[in-house]
Amino acid sequence: MDNKVLKKICIFCKKDSSESKSKEHIVPESMGCPEGLYLSPGIVCDKCNNNILARLDSDLQDCFGILKPWFIAQNKKGKPITVKNKYYYAENNNGHFSIFINKKGKPVEVKKGIFLKSIEDNKKVIHSFEEKICGKETNVKFSQNFILNDNSKRALHKIAFEFYCWMHGEDVVLDKKFDIVRDYILFGKGKRSILMGEKYRFGDLEGIHQFHSTAQDEKGNIIVPFLLFDISFVVSLVGSMEKLQEMKDKAQELSLPKFIAV
């Protein structure tokens, strides 16, 4: 019997990944990747998985801010989910969600070693802050900006590309027509757009992250829609970016969730 390891090629760098040991979770594991939604060892090499792709995943999580602890009760080790920056601290401890905001004034220590600056110092993070006292209760309402930087857009393309691989196989995505997507994900080459919109459920699917299917039209455009933390995304892997504008216009015509191009 031939005990040689079958040669595998990484779908990102296209180098030998036969010795790679790690799974690649399509949604970052710390964001609550749906069960079974991962690529087996060798499909993505350990070098890509543990370096550039991990950094992109981290940048994407930062964009979601307090949405992560709002939706996820604890991490895989059973510890509280937390998120913090200079202006807010949020925590989900086994289903008990707490958020701390310093409305105004000097920095305040909300937990040991955690100091928050006043949101008046930066209206871009937390804004439209309103509070209404009702007897012994105070109702608070505020808005959080959601801004995708370039690394976050690359991370969303990574998710779409990996899901397409999960659906259709690594041999399909190794085709050279996907090289432009690989170059964007790995090196940030070129400019690509994404549609981002309001929550849109895919049929009867449940869960904080939803993946339904991929689509390819007669012109060869390949589209991947998905939902992360109740935010809808549509990524074009192959084809003209004009296809996204067509989809945006069609969604508006059919009274579907409002999309913006980012």
N, C-alpha and C positions, 0 to 999 in steps of 0.2 A: 504493500500500500504506500502511496506517495504521501508523505507527511509534510511536504512543503506548504508554507502559507501561501494562499492564493494572493496574487498581487492586487492591491487596491489603489485607486487614485483619488486623492482629495478633490472634492467638487469645487473647492475654492482656489487653491494654489496649483492644482493639477500635478502635484508631486506624489511620490510613492507614500502611501499611508498604511501599508500592510502591518506595521508594528504598532500602530496607534491603539490605545486602550480605552479612551474615554468616549462616552455617549455625547451627542450634541443635542441638547434640549432645544426644540424649535422656539418655544417661549422660555425665557430665562427661568431656571428652576426656582429661584427665589421670588419670582413673580407668580408662582403657582401654575407651572406648566401642566396642561391637561394630561391625564394618565395615558401613557403609550405614545405621546406625541414627541418622539425623539428619533434621531438617526443613529443607527448602530455604529459601534466602533469601526473606524477605517473609512467611513463615508466622508467624514471631516477629520483631517489629521489633528493630532494633539497640539501641534504648534499653532495652527490657526485657531483652534478651539480655545486654547488657554491664554492666548495673547490678544490679537486684534479683535476677535469676535467677543471675547469677554469684556474688553474695554467698551465696545459699542453697546453691549447689553447694559453695562453699568450706566452709561450716559442716558440710555432710554429710560431706565428706572427713575433717574433723577427728574426727568420731565414729568412723570406722573405725580410727583409730589405726594400729597396726602391720600391720593386714591389707593395706593398700595395697602397701607394699614386699614383703610376703610373697608376694603373688600376681603383682606386675608387676616384671619384671626391669630395665626401663629406660624412660625417657620417649621421646616421639616424636623427640627430638633425639639419642637414644642416650646420654643422661646418666643417672647413677644415680638411682633413686627413693629419696627420703629422707623421714622424718617425725620430728619432734622436739617435745618440750615440756620442761617443767622436770624431768621425772622419768625420761624414757627417750629414746633416740635409736636409730632403726632405719634400715637402708640395704640396698638391693638393687643391687649393682653387677654387671650382666650375669649374673644368676643366682646370685651369691654373696650370701646374706642374712646380715646381722650385726645384732645388737641389743645396746645398751649400757644397763645399769641400775646405778645406785649403790645397793647394798644397804643401807648404813648409814653414818653419819658425816657429815663435812663435804662440801660440794659438790666434785665431782671433774671435772677437765677430761678428757673422753674423746676429743675431737678439738680441733684448734686453734680456740679461741673458743667451744667448746661445753662448758658446764658443767652437770652434772646434780646435782640435789638428791637426798638420800636418800629412797627410797620409804617409809621409816618416817615421813617428814613428811606423807605423804598416802596413806593406805591405799585411798582411793577410786580411784586411777589404776591401780596395780599392787598386787595382793594375793595371798594364798595362795602366797607365795614359798617354794619348797622347793629344796634342793640336796642332791645325794648324790654323794659322791666314790667313784669306782670306779677304783682304780689311778691311771693318769695322766689319766683323764677325769673330768669333773664334769658330772653330769646336773642340769639346772635345769628346774624346772616352776613356772609362775606363771599367774595369771589377770589378764585385763584387763577392766575394766568397759566395757560398751557401753550408753551412755545417749543416747537421742534427745531433744534439746531441741526447742523449738517450731519453730525455723528448719529443723532437719533434717527434721521431719515435713512442713513446707511443701515442702522440696526433694523428698521422696519423692512427694508429691502432684503436684509439677511433672513428675516422671519419668512417673508413671502417666498424667497428662493428656496429655502429649506423645506417649506411646506409643499412647494411644487415638486421637489425631489421626493419627499415622503409619499406623495400621491402617485408619481409617475416613474420613479426609479432614478438611480444615479447615472445610469448610462445616458438617459435622456438629457439631463442637465449638464453633462460634460460636453455637449455640442458647442461649437465655437460661437453660435449665435448668442449664447449667454455670457460671452467674455466681457461684454460691455458692462454687464451687471456685476460680474466678479471684480472688475477693475474699480467700479464705484464702491463696492462694499469693502474691499481690502485696502484700497489706496485713496479713495475719495476722488477718483478721476471723473471729470464730467459733471454735469448738472442734471438731476432727475427730480421729478415732482411726484407728490402723493396727494390723494384726496383724503381729507379728514372730515368726519361729519358726526352728527348726533347718533345716539344709540339706535341700532337697527338689528333686530333679532332675525336670525336666519331660520325661518320656519319654526319648528318645535324644539330647536336646540336650546339647551340650558347651559349655564356656566358663565363664569366671569370672562372667559376667553372663548371665542367661537370661531371655528373654521368650517366652512361649508363645502366649497368646491373651487376649482379654478376654471377659467373660461378662455377659449381661443376662438377668434372670429375668422371669417373668410380671408382677411388680409394678413393673418398671422400674428395679430396682437394677442399677447398673453396677459391676462388680468387675474390678480389674486386679491379677493376681498376677505377681511377678517375683522374680528371685534376684540379689543383689549380693554378691560375695565370699563365697559359700556361706551367706549369711543370706537367708531367705525373707521376703518382705513381701507383704501383701495390702492394697490400697487400695480403699476405696469412694468412687467419684467422685460417684455420684448415688444417692440413696435413704437409708433409715434406717440409722443406725449399729448398730441391732440386728441387721442382716444380718451384720455381722462377728462378733457373739457367736454367731449360729447357725452360722457357718462354723467358729468355734473349737470349738464343741461337737461338730460333725460330724467334724472332724479327729481329735478325741480318741476319738470312737466308732469310727472306722475305723483307729485306731492310726497315723495320719499324724504328721508332725512336730509337736511341741508348740508351740503358739502362745500368745503373750501379747498383750493389747491395750495399746497405748502411745499 
